[in-house]
Amino acid sequence: MDLLSKKAHAIAPYTAGEQFRDKQYVKLNTNENPYPPSPRVREALSALNAEELRLYPRPDAGLLRAAVARKEGVLPENVFCGNGSDEVLALSFPAFFDADGAGACFADITYSFYEVFAAFFGIPKKIVPLSSDFTLDLGAMRRQDCRGYYIANPNAPTGIGIGRAEMEAFVASVPEKLVVLDEAYMDFFGESCAPLTKRYANLLVVKTFSKSYSLAGIRCGYAVGNAALIGGLMRMKDCFNSYPVDAVAEAVCAAAVADGAYHAEAVRKVVSEREHLRAELVRRGFFVPESGANFLFAGRGARGGQELYEGLKARGVLVRYWKKPVLDDFVRITVGTREQDDALLEKLDELLTSE
Ligand SMILES: *Cc1c(COP(=O)(O)O)cnc(C)c1O
């Protein structure tokens, strides 16, 4: 007997990076932040009253919405909070796209969840290849017949970012189409487009607490956009789960987002270590595009991604690779602490001398 739906059989789920708990790896495979979250997170956790957990949390994560709104310089009605930015992105597909509409446009090499969500919600997709230098081809995207766009900026897994002026010009050039900017890594690159949501009603900016805030374990992300777009997300949320942000996540993230100084310093450390690691990889003959994220996309021709991945894993270092055309020449390496990155380079040298 098979009780699964046709959809459950047909769907190709997103494959997340491995999360081993058995062995101590140098874990540079899922873009977690190597530094701890703000000390205010610990304070918020100790201040939590366990008895109050008997109550449902705020359905709109109102406390966190207000804290995020303050940080982003918008009103609470311009903020939507969800259980990870993955959930925010997921809800955006049924909120803004129809199965019989012109569909969602995104790059062939980008965050692979967009394709999974489009398939899950039955939304047509329009795929635009990256240019040969791995940058996004915004001109080709602009010419697509579609209802809207998903753009990771900086892009994953290349790490390549687009400056705010160029991004704004794109958003302004497609006023009838929705632009969803996934800024999961923007803090490591440059200026967010979130303030532009006040000027462009077709812009939705999605962010996460998982990367620059060192809170991947809490599962929280948010979107910034005009009230009509936020309202669409709220309607969808209330069809799936009225309380996607739990009471613990709300308190923790509100504390983290209010500690701007700590956040800025954590980002600065990652960026500085990223430049060091990139230089070391380039010195070893790797091709590594300049990254605006907390990871590096590195390839070395002769050694494919799988070989690097397996050789490093056998030596206790985890990186990410994909069994897909183009991507299989590369590995994606999360920027770690100096100790972690030194360990990676040492194992890499072992591997390369055995060539
Ligand atoms: C990590 C990541 C996310 C998801 O973050 P969560 O908030 O942990 O769900 C979204 N988009 C991109 C491009 C990412 O790399």
The ligand as an SDF file (V2000), in Angstrom:
LIG
                    3D

 15 15  0  0  0  0  0  0  0  0999 V2000
   20.9600   30.5460    4.3550 C   0  0  0  0  0  0  0  0  0  0  0  0
   20.1090   31.1370    3.2790 C   0  0  0  0  0  0  0  0  0  0  0  0
   18.7520   31.3980    3.4770 C   0  0  0  0  0  0  0  0  0  0  0  0
   17.9540   30.7790    4.5830 C   0  0  0  0  0  0  0  0  0  0  0  0
   18.0940   31.1610    5.7780 O   0  0  0  0  0  0  0  0  0  0  0  0
   17.1880   30.6930    6.9880 P   0  0  0  0  0  0  0  0  0  0  0  0
   16.7500   31.9910    7.5420 O   0  0  0  0  0  0  0  0  0  0  0  0
   18.1380   29.9400    7.8530 O   0  0  0  0  0  0  0  0  0  0  0  0
   16.0290   29.8630    6.5210 O   0  0  0  0  0  0  0  0  0  0  0  0
   18.0510   32.0550    2.4940 C   0  0  0  0  0  0  0  0  0  0  0  0
   18.6380   32.4140    1.3490 N   0  0  0  0  0  0  0  0  0  0  0  0
   19.9200   32.1540    1.1070 C   0  0  0  0  0  0  0  0  0  0  0  0
   20.5210   32.5730   -0.1910 C   0  0  0  0  0  0  0  0  0  0  0  0
   20.6870   31.4980    2.0620 C   0  0  0  0  0  0  0  0  0  0  0  0
   21.9420   31.1700    1.8000 O   0  0  0  0  0  0  0  0  0  0  0  0
  1  2  1  0
  2  3  1  0
  2 14  2  0
  3  4  1  0
  3 10  2  0
  4  5  1  0
  5  6  1  0
  6  7  2  0
  6  8  1  0
  6  9  1  0
 10 11  1  0
 11 12  2  0
 12 13  1  0
 12 14  1  0
 14 15  1  0
M  END
$$$$
